[in-house]
Structure formats: C-alpha cells, structure tokens
C-alpha cells in the first residue's frame, strides 16, 4: 500500500529532477535557523536520513504546531523575497493539503510521506517558474532575515522546557538533520517559485494541481478498495492453505504408512521371487531328468527282455548238457580204471618241493643272492644291472620298514631289453616333454588298484603295485580327446611304456606330492597295506573314484576345501589324542592357498600326511610286537631262542582275536621259514606283510561269531566290538539329511524305501529273540558299509551334493532289498529250495545207489575169487614188503 501511493507521484518526481540547478540557487538564498525540539516532541516526529521517507507518530497537537510553524516561516520568506506571488503561494499551500486533515495524516504514515513529497514537488515547480521569469539574483535584507530566524527560534523554544535526556539528544540530532534538509528544500522551492512566476501562469498550474489531486484521490480510493479485496482474498487463501496443509499432513501420514508397509513386504517379495525362480528352474531340470530316466528305464526293460530270452535258451542248453553229463557219469561209474604208478612224476614232485623250499630260504639272504648273481653276469650285463640298481630318485621316501619284505627286483627290470635306450633318454631327461595324459593315467591306475582290493576275496593273491602298473600300461591307455580308458595300441606299446617311465623319472615332477607317493609305491618303497590305506583315504576324500571327476583329467594339483580336509582327518584320526589331531590340522593350514576368497589345500599333501602317520603306526606296531615276542622267547631245537607255536597263538589271539586258526597256522609256518627256523617279531612282521595280513585288519571284519547278549543288550566285550562299531556308525547316519535331499530332488520313493529299511533294522535290534538272525544281516550289510561311510562324510558338505552322491544313494537302496531278502527269508525260502532240490535228486540218487551197490558187490566178488585162486602160502611175501624187497 505504501509503495503504491509513492509510485503514483512519479510525474512530479520527473519535473523535480529537471530543475535540480534551481534548487542550489534557492538553498543559497534561504538560511533557516536551527530548530530545537523539546523532549515532549520525542515521539512526535521521526525522520530518516532520506527526505522522501517520514514517519510521524500519533501526537496530534505537536505535529500540527510544527506543521503550521513551518508554513508560517515559508510564507514570511516568500513575502520578503517575492511579495508579488505571496497570494498565489498561500492558495497553493491550501490546495496542496488535498482536503486531508492532519488527524488523517497522523493516522497513516504513508499518507504523510506522500503529501509532503507532493507539497515539496509542487513548491519546487512554482519556484522554477518564478526563477525563469525573474532570473536576477535576489538579495535578502539582513535585518529581516535575522528577525525571521529569531521568530522561528522563539516558536520552537516553546517545546524546550522539559529535561533533555540521552534519548532526546538523539531525537534532536535527527531534527537538526531534518532542519538542514528542510532549509535546502526551501531554498530550492524559492528558486523554483521565481522561475514559475517568470515562465508560466500560476492559474494553469493550479488547474493541473487540481487535476492531479483528483486523480490522486481516485487512485487512492481504488487502491483502498483493491487492498480490501486483496485482504479478503488473502484471508480466503490463508484458510484454503490451512485446509490444504491439514489434508497434506493426512496424506503424508498415509504415505508413511504405505511406505512402511511396502518396505516390510519388499523382503517377502524378493524371497518369494527367488524361491519361485529356483523352483521354476528345478522343475524344468527334474523334468529333463525324469525324461532321461524314462528313456533309461525303457532301454533297461528292453535289455531285460532280451536277457530273459537268452536265459531261457541257456536253460534249455544247460538241461541238455546236464543230461549228457549224467549219462557220462553213469557210464563212467560202470567201469573201473586203475592208474599206473609213475616214478618220474613222483621224483619230480619231490625235487620241486625241495627246490621251492631252498629258493625260499635263499630269498631271505638278499646280499648273498645279489653277489652270486653279479658274479655270473658278463661285463655288459653287469653294467646294465648296476645302472638299474644305482638309479635312485631323491624324492622317493626310503621306508625303514621296507627291509621286512621279500627282496624283489625294481620296476626297471621290465625294461631290461631297452636299458641302452633308457640310459640315452635319461641323460636328456630335463628336455623330455611330459605327456598331457600322465596325471590322468596315474589316477586311473590308482582307482583300478583300489577296485582290485575291493573285489578280491582272498587278499593273499593281490598283485604287487609294480606288477599291476606295468600290466595296466601294457593293456590300457587314455584317449587324447575323450579321456576315456581304451585298449592300448600294440604297435606303439614300447613307446608308450618308455614315455611313461620317462615321465615317472622326470625330476620336474619331483615336488608334486601325488607323484612322490606314486613313485614310492611304484618302486616298492611302501608295503601293500600302506598302498591300501592311502587309496582308502583317497576314496573317502574325493567321495568316490577320482577318475569320475572331470577336473582330474586336466589339473596337475587337485585342490580341495580346507573344511573337507579337516573332516577327513577327524574321521580317520578319531581314536588319536585331540592334541595330535589339532597339530595335524595346523600343519595343513600352513599350506592353505586362497583362490576366489575360498581357502584350498593340496589334496595329495593331506593324503601324504595321513600316510606318514600310518607308517609311524607300523613302526609302533613292530616295537610292541618285539616286546611281546621278547617276553615269550624260549630255547628251540636249533639251540637258538625263539617263539614256539603255543606262545605265538597266545600273542595272536590277544592282538588279533578275529583271526581264524588257519591264518594263525599259515603265518606261523611262514614266519618260521622267514626266520630260518626261528619265529621272531621281525620274521612274523615280514610274513604278515607278504601275505597282506595287515590289509585284512584294515578292512571291516566279517561277523563270524554270534554276539553275546546280556540283559537284552549287546555286552561290551571283544567279540561284540564289530557289532557295536557297526551299530554306532549306523546311528550316526544323517537320516534327516538324506530325507531332505531326497524330498528336495523329488525322490520320494527312495525316502519311503529307506524308512522301511530303518524300521526293519530297528526292529531287529530291539527284540532279543532276533539277535541271532542279526548275524546274517550284519554280515551282508558290511559290503555296503563304505557307502554308508561316504554318506556320513557328506554330513558336513551339503552344498557339494552332485549326481554321484545321488547315484550312490540309489545303489544303496538297490542293494538293501537283496540283503534284507536274505535276512528275512533265510530260514524259510532257502530250506524250501533245498528240500525241492533234494526231492528232485532223490530219485536219481536212489537209482544210482542201487546200481552202485550192485556194481561194487559184483566187483568185490570177482576180486575175492581172484585172490583166493592166486593165493599160495609158500610163495606169499611178508606183509608190507614188495616183491623187490623194498618198501
């Protein structure tokens, strides 16, 4: 409002700016006295430094007096200087008030400012007109000026009766500044009035002033109305704003509630999305698997039908052959054939037995045997033999217990025909290029050797490792592209053998733990029980054969997770002290390698540590046996001290209670032969190593004796230890883990069958009446005990379940029905089958028995008649003597 009223006086301001020069002249003419305002007028008038901004207070009387005094002073100045225009100035002053009373001016400070500005501008215009008409300089009369100043000061001194304090001094200073500015303005107005009187007519100015005043009134009224309207609109808008703020606040609260709800549901949505995607992917995956299984099932059904057809044909052929065999037996039983006595065959047999024992005796004395052999060779053969003997690898471990075996030639004896070529190749061994299939070959050989141990029923016929390796590389090979085992090409057999030997002897591979262990086995620096122990730990570590892993064909060093290695150590060393287990784990942690934020370790380094522990166990076992044998020594028939059979049997039963009498007898005779007629701990250890007796002790023992039951429970004794061990392992099988995996993979039928077999086992263990039939069940279950162990090892490795583990579960389920079929139907079905077979054979047996009796009676009658006919008392020899007089 204030600024709008000031802007409406814009044209007068432009006129004022044009006459700035006249203001200087007028200010020099008028010299007003300094005005002193009393303390009572402290709040009457407050003036800013700018002339156009005046703020008046509400003291009406003081403001009116000051205004009138200024008016009188102005009229006196005009009357003295320009008496001819005095009337015009009075009229102009009256018109300049615009009909606004001083009471209204005091109420509105903006109206005061606008009126004063209009008044001063109008005076300036008049003075400018007067100045133009009368340009001559006007000189004031000094006595008149002094009189005016005196009157002006007297008028102002009426208000100066009160005390002047610090605040009135500030107001006085401001009024002094205002007086100075008013004096300057009066001077300017005087000059402008003179100019106006000269230049133009005052009447025209009055008319213009009237028009301006009318326009100003109209403009002020319009502005007042507009301000009122805008104030009303502002009130309405403020009300609307308040309403909108309340609405916005409500919406903000709702938005916050929705945001919290969205945030809480976002996690659920992401989880649902991930589960949906996983289920979606698994659905298609298992759909493909089911289709593949259907195809496999159809193919197996077709094969089974073909097998049934072939079986029917073979049964017919078998029946025909059985008939022919029966006829041959009947015909053969009708005639008696007496074999002739062959003296040469008997003598050769005696020589063979003598030579066998003599050769066995000399095999123990290795040094004398080698010296005799070296003396019979020529120079070239001696040189070749010396190379084979002196060829040693620095990285091959020399076992101190290796001397307790029969002396055999090295693996290089198979290459005796190529010894010169090997010597030339060995000189450039560092330049030899290692085959890409070398590691895949040795891993396949180790898998095959472990399979041999598993499928052999009699471990005494197990082949030596060097013999097995040479026979394997002479029979099989690996395809370069598919990495599958194929038949070896006989045309390139010599080159294949030579390349394998050069790869084995290459010193570049001397730092790889797998190659070190393989060379120890190949050059027979380890016994077969050490080989079996190593391969068994290897099978448990990789959860099956290494050849089944695709990375085994390409990786030089096979790394495993540190958790998997610690789990194997915990399983193998569960009977060791906790300090030794922790020390072994710390040794493995020192060789940890981090790849992609996963801690890995060389798997064959772990296996080598376990092998060294087993070697220490063998040495400890030998030391214990030495102490026990030394305590049982007695004087033998040869004049030397040894262990007799009675003490040997006691030692054997105390240390190996599950061994049979046949094993005890055979080992005693073998130890007797190795010790040159004396049984000692060393000779027994050598015999047990050669007969692979310790391998049998490493394997799971069959339950040959019935368990002992006390109070409806298995008693804790030596005979029941295998039963208790099996039952403890059975309780540790992760049944819930297998159940969850089967259900997640969609194998409900596997889970159902497993639950059925668990119930049968629990029932057999619960009832004491079935405890004796439990022998047969556990005996059959021992064959799948390794697979149970594999499932137990998978308890801490749930993330690594692959198709191999699932296939193992399927095989376990497929084997269990056959086992329990034998358990539950052993007393029924087998007896029925035996009875049926006996009934079928009974008729033939009766017929054969009758004919045999008739035949034997006929033969005996003929022989008796012949003896009576030929017998003569005088010529008969003595009893037990031949005709020649010899026995």
WOQUIFEN-V672325 format. One record per residue. SS is DSSP state (alpha for helix, beta for strand, coil for the rest). PHI is phi in whole degrees, -180 to 180 (NA if undefined). Layout:
# WOQUIFEN-V672325
ss=SS phi=PHI
ss=SS phi=PHI
This chain:
# WOQUIFEN-V672325
ss=coil phi=NA
ss=alpha phi=-67
ss=alpha phi=-71
ss=alpha phi=-67
ss=alpha phi=-70
ss=alpha phi=-71
ss=alpha phi=-68
ss=coil phi=-71
ss=coil phi=-95
ss=alpha phi=-60
ss=alpha phi=-62
ss=alpha phi=-66
ss=alpha phi=-65
ss=alpha phi=-66
ss=alpha phi=-65
ss=alpha phi=-65
ss=alpha phi=-65
ss=alpha phi=-73
ss=coil phi=-113
ss=alpha phi=-71
ss=alpha phi=-68
ss=alpha phi=-69
ss=alpha phi=-65
ss=alpha phi=-65
ss=alpha phi=-67
ss=alpha phi=-66
ss=alpha phi=-68
ss=alpha phi=-77
ss=alpha phi=-80
ss=coil phi=-94
ss=coil phi=-126
ss=coil phi=-81
ss=coil phi=-74
ss=coil phi=-71
ss=coil phi=-98
ss=coil phi=-112
ss=coil phi=-97
ss=coil phi=-72
ss=alpha phi=-68
ss=alpha phi=-65
ss=alpha phi=-94
ss=coil phi=-62
ss=coil phi=-102
ss=coil phi=-77
ss=beta phi=-148
ss=beta phi=-128
ss=beta phi=-119
ss=coil phi=-81
ss=coil phi=-62
ss=coil phi=-78
ss=coil phi=-72
ss=coil phi=-84
ss=coil phi=-126
ss=beta phi=-121
ss=beta phi=-124
ss=beta phi=-102
ss=coil phi=-94
ss=coil phi=-92
ss=coil phi=-81
ss=alpha phi=-70
ss=alpha phi=-65
ss=alpha phi=-67
ss=alpha phi=-68
ss=alpha phi=-63
ss=alpha phi=-62
ss=alpha phi=-62
ss=alpha phi=-63
ss=alpha phi=-67
ss=alpha phi=-64
ss=alpha phi=-63
ss=alpha phi=-65
ss=alpha phi=-64
ss=alpha phi=-61
ss=alpha phi=-65
ss=alpha phi=-66
ss=alpha phi=-64
ss=alpha phi=-62
ss=alpha phi=-68
ss=alpha phi=-67
ss=alpha phi=-77
ss=alpha phi=-86
ss=coil phi=-132
ss=alpha phi=-69
ss=alpha phi=-71
ss=alpha phi=-112
ss=alpha phi=-66
ss=alpha phi=-64
ss=alpha phi=-64
ss=alpha phi=-67
ss=alpha phi=-60
ss=alpha phi=-61
ss=alpha phi=-65
ss=alpha phi=-67
ss=alpha phi=-65
ss=alpha phi=-71
ss=alpha phi=-70
ss=coil phi=-72
ss=coil phi=59
ss=coil phi=71
ss=coil phi=-102
ss=coil phi=-77
ss=alpha phi=-70
ss=alpha phi=-64
ss=alpha phi=-68
ss=alpha phi=-64
ss=alpha phi=-69
ss=alpha phi=-75
ss=coil phi=-120
ss=alpha phi=-68
ss=alpha phi=-69
ss=alpha phi=-66
ss=alpha phi=-62
ss=alpha phi=-62
ss=alpha phi=-66
ss=alpha phi=-69
ss=alpha phi=-65
ss=alpha phi=-62
ss=alpha phi=-64
ss=alpha phi=-65
ss=alpha phi=-64
ss=alpha phi=-66
ss=alpha phi=-65
ss=alpha phi=-61
ss=alpha phi=-63
ss=alpha phi=-64
ss=alpha phi=-64
ss=alpha phi=-64
ss=alpha phi=-67
ss=alpha phi=-65
ss=alpha phi=-66
ss=alpha phi=-63
ss=alpha phi=-68
ss=alpha phi=-75
ss=coil phi=-129
ss=coil phi=-74
ss=coil phi=-71
ss=coil phi=-72
ss=coil phi=-102
ss=coil phi=-110
ss=coil phi=-86
ss=coil phi=-79
ss=alpha phi=-58
ss=alpha phi=-64
ss=alpha phi=-66
ss=alpha phi=-63
ss=alpha phi=-66
ss=alpha phi=-66
ss=alpha phi=-64
ss=alpha phi=-64
ss=alpha phi=-64
ss=alpha phi=-62
ss=alpha phi=-65
ss=alpha phi=-71
ss=alpha phi=-66
ss=alpha phi=-65
ss=alpha phi=-85
ss=alpha phi=-77
ss=alpha phi=-66
ss=alpha phi=-96
ss=coil phi=-102
ss=coil phi=-89
ss=coil phi=-76
ss=coil phi=-71
ss=coil phi=-100
ss=coil phi=-105
ss=alpha phi=-67
ss=alpha phi=-73
ss=alpha phi=-66
ss=alpha phi=-63
ss=alpha phi=-64
ss=alpha phi=-66
ss=alpha phi=-62
ss=alpha phi=-62
ss=alpha phi=-64
ss=alpha phi=-66
ss=alpha phi=-63
ss=alpha phi=-65
ss=alpha phi=-65
ss=alpha phi=-60
ss=alpha phi=-63
ss=alpha phi=-67
ss=alpha phi=-64
ss=alpha phi=-61
ss=alpha phi=-64
ss=alpha phi=-67
ss=alpha phi=-63
ss=alpha phi=-61
ss=alpha phi=-66
ss=alpha phi=-64
ss=alpha phi=-63
ss=alpha phi=-64
ss=alpha phi=-68
ss=alpha phi=-64
ss=alpha phi=-62
ss=alpha phi=-67
ss=alpha phi=-67
ss=alpha phi=-64
ss=alpha phi=-78
ss=alpha phi=-81
ss=coil phi=-144
ss=coil phi=-83
ss=alpha phi=-73
ss=alpha phi=-66
ss=alpha phi=-64
ss=alpha phi=-65
ss=alpha phi=-62
ss=alpha phi=-63
ss=alpha phi=-64
ss=alpha phi=-66
ss=alpha phi=-61
ss=alpha phi=-59
ss=alpha phi=-65
ss=alpha phi=-66
ss=alpha phi=-63
ss=alpha phi=-61
ss=alpha phi=-65
ss=alpha phi=-63
ss=alpha phi=-61
ss=alpha phi=-65
ss=alpha phi=-65
ss=alpha phi=-63
ss=alpha phi=-60
ss=alpha phi=-65
ss=alpha phi=-61
ss=alpha phi=-62
ss=alpha phi=-63
ss=alpha phi=-66
ss=alpha phi=-62
ss=alpha phi=-61
ss=alpha phi=-68
ss=alpha phi=-64
ss=alpha phi=-64
ss=alpha phi=-62
ss=alpha phi=-63
ss=alpha phi=-62
ss=alpha phi=-62
ss=alpha phi=-64
ss=alpha phi=-64
ss=alpha phi=-63
ss=alpha phi=-63
ss=alpha phi=-63
ss=alpha phi=-63
ss=alpha phi=-62
ss=alpha phi=-64
ss=alpha phi=-63
ss=alpha phi=-63
ss=alpha phi=-64
ss=alpha phi=-63
ss=alpha phi=-63
ss=alpha phi=-63
ss=alpha phi=-65
ss=alpha phi=-63
ss=alpha phi=-64
ss=alpha phi=-64
ss=alpha phi=-64
ss=alpha phi=-63
ss=alpha phi=-63
ss=alpha phi=-64
ss=alpha phi=-66
ss=alpha phi=-64
ss=alpha phi=-65
ss=alpha phi=-65
ss=alpha phi=-64
ss=alpha phi=-69
ss=alpha phi=-83
ss=alpha phi=-65
ss=alpha phi=-64
ss=alpha phi=-63
ss=alpha phi=-65
ss=alpha phi=-64
ss=alpha phi=-64
ss=alpha phi=-64
ss=alpha phi=-66
ss=alpha phi=-64
ss=alpha phi=-64
ss=alpha phi=-63
ss=alpha phi=-65
ss=alpha phi=-64
ss=alpha phi=-65
ss=alpha phi=-63
ss=alpha phi=-68
ss=alpha phi=-65
ss=alpha phi=-62
ss=alpha phi=-68
ss=alpha phi=-64
ss=alpha phi=-72
ss=alpha phi=-66
ss=alpha phi=-65
ss=alpha phi=-64
ss=alpha phi=-64
ss=alpha phi=-64
ss=alpha phi=-63
ss=alpha phi=-65
ss=alpha phi=-62
ss=alpha phi=-63
ss=alpha phi=-63
ss=alpha phi=-64
ss=alpha phi=-64
ss=alpha phi=-64
ss=alpha phi=-67
ss=alpha phi=-63
ss=alpha phi=-64
ss=alpha phi=-64
ss=alpha phi=-66
ss=alpha phi=-64
ss=alpha phi=-63
ss=alpha phi=-64
ss=alpha phi=-64
ss=alpha phi=-64
ss=alpha phi=-65
ss=alpha phi=-65
ss=alpha phi=-64
ss=alpha phi=-64
ss=alpha phi=-66
ss=alpha phi=-64
ss=alpha phi=-63
ss=alpha phi=-64
ss=alpha phi=-65
ss=alpha phi=-64
ss=alpha phi=-63
ss=alpha phi=-66
ss=alpha phi=-65
ss=alpha phi=-64
ss=alpha phi=-62
ss=alpha phi=-64
ss=alpha phi=-63
ss=alpha phi=-64
ss=alpha phi=-65
ss=alpha phi=-63
ss=alpha phi=-65
ss=alpha phi=-65
ss=alpha phi=-70
ss=alpha phi=-70
ss=alpha phi=-78
ss=coil phi=-122
ss=coil phi=-111
ss=coil phi=-113
ss=coil phi=-101
ss=coil phi=-72
ss=coil phi=-82
ss=coil phi=-81
ss=coil phi=-109
ss=alpha phi=-69
ss=alpha phi=-65
ss=alpha phi=-63
ss=alpha phi=-67
ss=alpha phi=-66
ss=alpha phi=-63
ss=alpha phi=-65
ss=alpha phi=-65
ss=alpha phi=-63
ss=alpha phi=-62
ss=alpha phi=-65
ss=alpha phi=-66
ss=alpha phi=-65
ss=alpha phi=-63
ss=alpha phi=-69
ss=alpha phi=-66
ss=alpha phi=-65
ss=alpha phi=-64
ss=alpha phi=-67
ss=alpha phi=-75
ss=alpha phi=-67
ss=alpha phi=-71
ss=coil phi=-85
ss=alpha phi=-71
ss=alpha phi=-66
ss=alpha phi=-64
ss=alpha phi=-64
ss=alpha phi=-68
ss=alpha phi=-66
ss=alpha phi=-63
ss=alpha phi=-68
ss=alpha phi=-67
ss=alpha phi=-71
ss=alpha phi=-88
ss=coil phi=-89
ss=coil phi=-81
ss=alpha phi=-66
ss=alpha phi=-64
ss=alpha phi=-68
ss=alpha phi=-63
ss=alpha phi=-64
ss=alpha phi=-64
ss=alpha phi=-67
ss=alpha phi=-66
ss=alpha phi=-62
ss=alpha phi=-66
ss=alpha phi=-77
ss=alpha phi=-83
ss=coil phi=-72
ss=coil phi=-131
ss=coil phi=-105
ss=coil phi=-67
ss=coil phi=-89
ss=coil phi=-86
ss=coil phi=-77
ss=coil phi=-95
ss=coil phi=-76
ss=alpha phi=-71
ss=alpha phi=-88
ss=alpha phi=-68
ss=alpha phi=-72
ss=coil phi=-89
ss=coil phi=-142
ss=coil phi=-72
ss=coil phi=-71
ss=coil phi=-133
ss=coil phi=-71
ss=coil phi=-73
ss=alpha phi=-60
ss=alpha phi=-73
ss=alpha phi=-66
ss=alpha phi=-70
ss=alpha phi=-104
ss=alpha phi=-64
ss=alpha phi=-73
ss=alpha phi=-112
ss=alpha phi=-66
ss=alpha phi=-67
ss=alpha phi=-64
ss=alpha phi=-67
ss=alpha phi=-63
ss=alpha phi=-67
ss=alpha phi=-71
ss=alpha phi=-70
ss=alpha phi=-66
ss=coil phi=-109
ss=alpha phi=-66
ss=alpha phi=-69
ss=alpha phi=-89
ss=coil phi=-68
ss=coil phi=-87
ss=coil phi=-74
ss=coil phi=-68
ss=coil phi=-71
ss=coil phi=-94
ss=alpha phi=-64
ss=alpha phi=-68
ss=alpha phi=-65
ss=alpha phi=-69
ss=alpha phi=-67
ss=alpha phi=-71
ss=alpha phi=-67
ss=alpha phi=-65
ss=alpha phi=-64
ss=alpha phi=-63
ss=alpha phi=-66
ss=alpha phi=-65
ss=alpha phi=-66
ss=alpha phi=-63
ss=alpha phi=-63
ss=alpha phi=-61
ss=alpha phi=-72
ss=alpha phi=-93
ss=coil phi=-80
ss=coil phi=-84
ss=coil phi=-106
ss=alpha phi=-74
ss=alpha phi=-69
ss=alpha phi=-94
ss=coil phi=-64
ss=coil phi=-77
ss=coil phi=-70
ss=alpha phi=-66
ss=alpha phi=-64
ss=alpha phi=-63
ss=alpha phi=-65
ss=alpha phi=-65
ss=alpha phi=-66
ss=alpha phi=-68
ss=alpha phi=-69
ss=alpha phi=-71
ss=alpha phi=-86
ss=alpha phi=-116
ss=beta phi=-120
ss=beta phi=-156
ss=beta phi=-114
ss=coil phi=-71
ss=coil phi=-67
ss=coil phi=-101
ss=coil phi=-85
ss=coil phi=61
ss=coil phi=-97
ss=beta phi=-77
ss=beta phi=-131
ss=beta phi=-72
ss=coil phi=-74
ss=coil phi=-80
ss=alpha phi=-68
ss=alpha phi=-70
ss=alpha phi=-109
ss=alpha phi=-66
ss=alpha phi=-65
ss=alpha phi=-66
ss=alpha phi=-65
ss=alpha phi=-63
ss=alpha phi=-66
ss=alpha phi=-63
ss=alpha phi=-64
ss=alpha phi=-66
ss=alpha phi=-66
ss=alpha phi=-65
ss=alpha phi=-70
ss=alpha phi=-85
ss=coil phi=-67
ss=alpha phi=-70
ss=alpha phi=-65
ss=alpha phi=-94
ss=coil phi=-72
ss=coil phi=-102
ss=coil phi=-86
ss=alpha phi=-63
ss=alpha phi=-65
ss=alpha phi=-69
ss=alpha phi=-60
ss=alpha phi=-66
ss=alpha phi=-63
ss=alpha phi=-68
ss=alpha phi=-61
ss=alpha phi=-69
ss=alpha phi=-67
ss=coil phi=-92
ss=coil phi=55
ss=coil phi=-89
ss=coil phi=-135
ss=coil phi=-81
ss=alpha phi=-70
ss=alpha phi=-69
ss=alpha phi=-67
ss=alpha phi=-62
ss=alpha phi=-64
ss=alpha phi=-62
ss=alpha phi=-62
ss=alpha phi=-69
ss=alpha phi=-66
ss=alpha phi=-63
ss=alpha phi=-64
ss=alpha phi=-65
ss=alpha phi=-70
ss=alpha phi=-68
ss=coil phi=-94
ss=coil phi=57
ss=coil phi=140
ss=coil phi=-74
ss=alpha phi=-69
ss=alpha phi=-65
ss=alpha phi=-72
ss=coil phi=-83
ss=alpha phi=-66
ss=alpha phi=-74
ss=alpha phi=-68
ss=alpha phi=-83
ss=coil phi=-127
ss=coil phi=-84
ss=coil phi=-74
ss=coil phi=-116
ss=coil phi=-95
ss=beta phi=-92
ss=beta phi=-134
ss=beta phi=-72
ss=alpha phi=-65
ss=alpha phi=-66
ss=alpha phi=-65
ss=alpha phi=-67
ss=alpha phi=-65
ss=alpha phi=-65
ss=alpha phi=-64
ss=alpha phi=-62
ss=alpha phi=-65
ss=alpha phi=-73
ss=alpha phi=-73
ss=coil phi=-102
ss=coil phi=-69
ss=coil phi=-95
ss=coil phi=-81
ss=coil phi=-65
ss=alpha phi=-65
ss=alpha phi=-64
ss=alpha phi=-70
ss=alpha phi=-65
ss=alpha phi=-65
ss=alpha phi=-64
ss=alpha phi=-65
ss=alpha phi=-64
ss=alpha phi=-66
ss=alpha phi=-61
ss=alpha phi=-72
ss=alpha phi=-65
ss=coil phi=-68
ss=coil phi=-103
ss=coil phi=-74
ss=beta phi=-122
ss=beta phi=-100
ss=beta phi=-134
ss=coil phi=55
ss=coil phi=62
ss=beta phi=-122
ss=beta phi=-85
ss=beta phi=-124
ss=beta phi=-146
ss=beta phi=-67
ss=alpha phi=-66
ss=alpha phi=-76
ss=alpha phi=-68
ss=alpha phi=-63
ss=alpha phi=-66
ss=alpha phi=-67
ss=alpha phi=-63
ss=alpha phi=-64
ss=alpha phi=-65
ss=alpha phi=-64
ss=alpha phi=-64
ss=alpha phi=-67
ss=alpha phi=-64
ss=alpha phi=-64
ss=alpha phi=-64
ss=alpha phi=-64
ss=alpha phi=-65
ss=alpha phi=-63
ss=alpha phi=-63
ss=alpha phi=-65
ss=alpha phi=-63
ss=alpha phi=-66
ss=alpha phi=-64
ss=alpha phi=-62
ss=alpha phi=-64
ss=alpha phi=-69
ss=alpha phi=-68
ss=alpha phi=-66
ss=alpha phi=-74
ss=coil phi=-111
ss=coil phi=-69
ss=beta phi=-147
ss=beta phi=-75
ss=coil phi=-95
ss=coil phi=-69
ss=coil phi=-83
ss=coil phi=85
ss=coil phi=-117
ss=beta phi=-92
ss=beta phi=-157
ss=coil phi=-108
ss=coil phi=-83
ss=alpha phi=-66
ss=alpha phi=-63
ss=alpha phi=-68
ss=alpha phi=-61
ss=alpha phi=-67
ss=alpha phi=-64
ss=alpha phi=-61
ss=alpha phi=-66
ss=alpha phi=-68
ss=alpha phi=-75
ss=alpha phi=-93
ss=coil phi=-130
ss=coil phi=-70
ss=coil phi=-88
ss=coil phi=-77
ss=coil phi=-89
ss=alpha phi=-68
ss=alpha phi=-64
ss=alpha phi=-65
ss=alpha phi=-64
ss=alpha phi=-66
ss=alpha phi=-65
ss=alpha phi=-69
ss=alpha phi=-65
ss=alpha phi=-66
ss=alpha phi=-67
ss=alpha phi=-67
ss=alpha phi=-62
ss=alpha phi=-71
ss=alpha phi=-66
ss=coil phi=-90
ss=coil phi=58
ss=coil phi=91
ss=coil phi=-127
ss=coil phi=-94
ss=coil phi=-126
ss=alpha phi=-65
ss=alpha phi=-68
ss=alpha phi=-67
ss=alpha phi=-65
ss=alpha phi=-63
ss=alpha phi=-65
ss=alpha phi=-65
ss=alpha phi=-66
ss=alpha phi=-68
ss=alpha phi=-70
ss=coil phi=-88
ss=coil phi=59
ss=alpha phi=-69
ss=alpha phi=-71
ss=alpha phi=-65
ss=alpha phi=-63
ss=alpha phi=-71
ss=alpha phi=-73
ss=coil phi=-73
ss=coil phi=-69
ss=coil phi=-83
ss=coil phi=-72
ss=coil phi=-88
ss=coil phi=-87
ss=coil phi=-111
ss=coil phi=-69
ss=coil phi=-72
ss=coil phi=-94
ss=beta phi=-113
ss=beta phi=-133
ss=coil phi=56
ss=coil phi=63
ss=beta phi=-138
ss=beta phi=-74
ss=coil phi=-78
ss=coil phi=-90
ss=coil phi=-143
ss=coil phi=-66
ss=coil phi=-69
ss=coil phi=-93
ss=alpha phi=-60
ss=alpha phi=-61
ss=alpha phi=-63
ss=alpha phi=-65
ss=alpha phi=-63
ss=alpha phi=-64
ss=alpha phi=-67
ss=alpha phi=-65
ss=alpha phi=-67
ss=alpha phi=-65
ss=alpha phi=-68
ss=coil phi=-87
ss=coil phi=-66
ss=coil phi=-74
ss=alpha phi=-65
ss=alpha phi=-66
ss=alpha phi=-62
ss=alpha phi=-64
ss=alpha phi=-64
ss=alpha phi=-64
ss=alpha phi=-66
ss=alpha phi=-63
ss=alpha phi=-69
ss=alpha phi=-68
ss=coil phi=-88
ss=coil phi=83
ss=coil phi=-99
ss=alpha phi=-68
ss=alpha phi=-68
ss=alpha phi=-65
ss=alpha phi=-64
ss=alpha phi=-64
ss=alpha phi=-67
ss=alpha phi=-63
ss=alpha phi=-62
ss=alpha phi=-64
ss=alpha phi=-71
ss=alpha phi=-62
ss=alpha phi=-64
ss=alpha phi=-66
ss=alpha phi=-64
ss=alpha phi=-62
ss=alpha phi=-67
ss=alpha phi=-67
ss=alpha phi=-78
ss=alpha phi=-79
ss=coil phi=-92
ss=alpha phi=-70
ss=alpha phi=-70
ss=alpha phi=-97
ss=coil phi=-69
ss=coil phi=-80
ss=coil phi=-73
ss=alpha phi=-68
ss=alpha phi=-59
ss=alpha phi=-66
ss=alpha phi=-64
ss=alpha phi=-67
ss=alpha phi=-61
ss=alpha phi=-77
ss=alpha phi=-72
ss=alpha phi=-62
ss=alpha phi=-65
ss=alpha phi=-108
ss=alpha phi=-68
ss=alpha phi=-64
ss=alpha phi=-70
ss=alpha phi=-64
ss=alpha phi=-63
ss=alpha phi=-64
ss=alpha phi=-64
ss=alpha phi=-65
ss=alpha phi=-67
ss=alpha phi=-80
ss=alpha phi=-64
ss=alpha phi=-102
ss=coil phi=-133
ss=alpha phi=-68
ss=alpha phi=-73
ss=alpha phi=-102
ss=coil phi=-69
ss=coil phi=-126
ss=alpha phi=-64
ss=alpha phi=-64
ss=alpha phi=-66
ss=alpha phi=-65
ss=alpha phi=-66
ss=alpha phi=-64
ss=alpha phi=-64
ss=alpha phi=-63
ss=alpha phi=-63
ss=alpha phi=-61
ss=alpha phi=-67
ss=alpha phi=-70
ss=alpha phi=-83
ss=alpha phi=-64
ss=alpha phi=-58
ss=alpha phi=-63
ss=alpha phi=-65
ss=alpha phi=-74
ss=alpha phi=-64
ss=alpha phi=-70
ss=alpha phi=-70
ss=alpha phi=-78
ss=coil phi=-109
ss=coil phi=-67
ss=coil phi=-79
ss=coil phi=-106
ss=alpha phi=-68
ss=alpha phi=-65
ss=alpha phi=-65
ss=alpha phi=-63
ss=alpha phi=-63
ss=alpha phi=-65
ss=alpha phi=-64
ss=alpha phi=-63
ss=alpha phi=-63
ss=alpha phi=-64
ss=alpha phi=-65
ss=alpha phi=-69
ss=alpha phi=-83
ss=alpha phi=-59
ss=alpha phi=-64
ss=alpha phi=-64
ss=alpha phi=-63
ss=alpha phi=-64
ss=alpha phi=-64
ss=alpha phi=-64
ss=alpha phi=-66
ss=alpha phi=-64
ss=alpha phi=-66
ss=alpha phi=-65
ss=alpha phi=-64
ss=alpha phi=-63
ss=alpha phi=-66
ss=alpha phi=-67
ss=alpha phi=-66
ss=alpha phi=-65
ss=alpha phi=-66
ss=alpha phi=-64
ss=alpha phi=-66
ss=alpha phi=-64
ss=alpha phi=-66
ss=alpha phi=-64
ss=alpha phi=-66
ss=alpha phi=-66
ss=alpha phi=-64
ss=alpha phi=-64
ss=alpha phi=-71
ss=alpha phi=-90
ss=coil phi=-74
ss=coil phi=-128
ss=coil phi=-69
ss=coil phi=-76
ss=coil phi=-98
ss=coil phi=-77
ss=coil phi=-76
ss=coil phi=-68
ss=coil phi=-70
ss=coil phi=87
ss=coil phi=-113
ss=coil phi=-84
ss=coil phi=-68
ss=coil phi=-79
ss=coil phi=88
ss=coil phi=-112
ss=coil phi=-74
